[in-house]
Amino acid sequence: MAHEQTLEELYAIIKGRKETPKEGSYTNYLFDKGLDKILKKVGEEATEVVIAAKNEDTQELVYETADVLYHLLVLLVEKGVPYEAILEELASREGVVSKTAERKAITDL
């Protein structure tokens, strides 16, 4: 069985690309274009996840989810947010009961 890459490992690879650019790298293309390009891609990929989820093809959903996760990791690296900060935030939510009444309603979809 092939080695399964974790999101943490992918984050480290992306961070390495930022620190040591590789010619022809799509990741470096995103870093070179800057924050606005990265944000545009995150938005596009998130929208594609929503569309894929409405379709019957679960493989499309898997593909688009991988794309959005990758672009989110690029964004975190660009903004200097360590991967561990995300893990810590998720861990802090473990066992926390959220009341839907406390959340602002989403009205503009």
C-alpha positions in Angstrom: 0.0 0.0 0.0 1.3 3.4 -0.9 2.2 6.0 1.7 -0.9 8.1 2.5 0.0 11.7 2.8 -1.5 13.5 5.7 -2.7 17.1 5.5 0.2 18.0 7.9 2.7 16.5 5.5 1.1 18.4 2.6 1.3 21.6 4.6 5.0 21.0 5.2 5.6 20.4 1.5 3.7 23.6 0.6 5.6 25.6 3.2 8.9 24.2 1.8 7.8 25.4 -1.7 7.4 28.9 -0.3 10.8 28.8 1.4 12.6 27.1 -1.5 10.7 27.7 -4.7 10.7 25.1 -7.5 10.5 26.2 -11.0 7.3 25.2 -12.7 5.5 24.5 -9.4 1.8 25.3 -9.3 2.2 26.1 -5.6 4.9 28.6 -6.4 2.7 30.1 -9.1 0.1 30.8 -6.5 2.6 32.3 -4.1 4.0 34.5 -6.9 0.6 35.7 -7.8 -0.1 36.6 -4.2 -2.9 36.6 -1.7 -5.7 37.7 -4.0 -5.1 34.8 -6.4 -5.0 32.3 -3.5 -8.2 33.7 -2.1 -9.9 33.5 -5.5 -8.8 29.9 -5.8 -10.1 29.0 -2.3 -13.5 30.6 -3.3 -13.7 28.8 -6.6 -12.8 25.4 -5.1 -15.2 25.9 -2.2 -18.0 26.6 -4.8 -17.0 23.5 -6.8 -17.3 21.4 -3.6 -20.9 22.7 -3.1 -21.7 21.9 -6.8 -20.1 18.5 -6.6 -22.1 17.7 -3.4 -25.3 18.3 -5.3 -24.4 15.8 -8.0 -24.6 12.0 -7.8 -20.9 11.4 -8.6 -19.1 11.1 -5.2 -15.8 10.9 -6.9 -16.2 14.4 -8.1 -16.9 15.5 -4.5 -13.7 13.7 -3.4 -11.7 15.4 -6.2 -13.1 18.9 -5.4 -12.6 18.4 -1.6 -9.0 17.6 -2.2 -8.7 20.8 -4.3 -10.2 23.0 -1.6 -8.1 21.5 1.2 -4.9 22.0 -0.8 -5.8 25.6 -1.6 -6.7 26.2 2.1 -3.3 24.9 3.1 -1.6 27.3 0.6 -3.6 30.1 2.1 -2.5 29.1 5.7 1.1 29.1 4.6 0.8 32.4 2.8 -0.7 34.0 5.9 1.9 32.4 8.2 -0.7 30.3 10.1 0.9 27.1 11.4 -0.9 23.9 10.8 -0.8 23.2 14.5 -2.9 26.3 15.2 -5.8 24.6 13.2 -5.3 21.3 15.1 -5.4 23.2 18.4 -8.5 25.1 17.4 -10.3 21.9 16.4 -9.2 20.2 19.7 -10.5 23.1 21.7 -13.9 22.4 20.2 -14.0 18.8 21.1 -16.9 18.1 23.4 -18.2 21.6 23.2 -21.9 21.5 22.6 -23.0 24.2 20.2 -26.6 25.4 20.3 -28.0 26.2 16.9 -30.0 28.9 18.5 -26.7 30.7 19.3 -25.7 30.8 15.7 -26.6 33.5 13.3 -29.0 32.2 10.7 -27.6 31.9 7.1 -30.1 33.8 5.0 -28.3 34.7 1.8 -27.5 31.5 -0.1 
